[in-house]
Amino acid sequence: MSHTAGKQAHITVTVVNPTDAEIDDLGSRHNLHPLILEDLQAGRQQPKFERPGEHLYLSLWDMNARADDGPSAESELAIIFDENLLLVVQRGHEASLRDLNAALAAPGTLRITSTISAVHRLLDIMVSDFVSLGAAIEKDLAAVEDEVFDSSVREDYRRIYRLRSRIGQIDRAASGLSEAMRSARREMQAMTAPEPHLRPYFSHLEHDAVGAAHLSSAQHKELDAVVSSHESNVATRQNQDMRTISAYAALLAVPTVVAGLYGMNFKNLPLLGLELGWLIVVAGVLTLDVVTYVLFRRRGWLGGAPSTRSDGESSDQT
């Protein structure tokens, strides 16, 4: 589609999942540098900014917060532009792609009068989505932290690792966008020379991108602490299970040891000469087991909470 502003006309071309032949055709029609064509054909480029020839080239990872595949849907976005041309190449699953033509045609804070104002519109949409994704992650992260640090709740490890994957995805994309915009700052300022009113908007946009990148990086570190706590909880539960198993094994060992002693082929074992000696032995075994059970229970080795005294002793030691 085309936009016209005064005497200057510029052309905007959007292409979705192009073939190599379509990319070659774009290169021939718009005189694109071979390095740009090589990146477009290879796909999955790291977020970066370059000016290999006459055109400025931004390669970004986009995350559409309103995608049908969910907020973690990721796509690639290549923005190639100069004073007269804006070429946007999208790659990814159709459900995760934006309707860029509709986004550029929609009303906004800034009216699109040139390629650089159109580039601002595209970057502003991306940064706004990263900010909203970061806010949504904050809520999910708070809920996961409540689960991990609440001893009465068994945390969902699948939810934790899904969240970790999402944060890592957003962190990589937002950090790449922030770094690409920082690298493009000088060229963007030169491009906005005919429209100096755009410069504060680009500066504000870069600050928002840096903030979104810092937020996602901080969330990544915070979740690492949550994952460490989760792993500690898992290890603690495993230790508790081992203590419980060992305690029950000890309870069973008491009658086993006594039965083993009295099963030996000797005549002078205690109580063998008494008519009700076996009752005394059984009562002794039960008494030993009950005493052992009470001691283990007080220490929390049989699944119960430790006694108040044990907690106090632990606190003093800490």
Secondary structure as UniProt FT lines:
FT   STRAND          2..5
FT   TURN            6..7
FT   STRAND          8..16
FT   HELIX           20..30
FT   HELIX           34..42
FT   STRAND          48..50
FT   STRAND          56..63
FT   TURN            65..66
FT   TURN            68..69
FT   TURN            71..72
FT   STRAND          74..81
FT   STRAND          85..91
FT   HELIX           94..96
FT   HELIX           100..105
FT   HELIX           115..148
FT   TURN            151..152
FT   HELIX           157..183
FT   HELIX           185..191
FT   TURN            192..194
FT   HELIX           196..198
FT   HELIX           199..262
FT   TURN            270..273
FT   TURN            275..276
FT   HELIX           277..298
FT   TURN            299..302
FT   HELIX           308..317
//
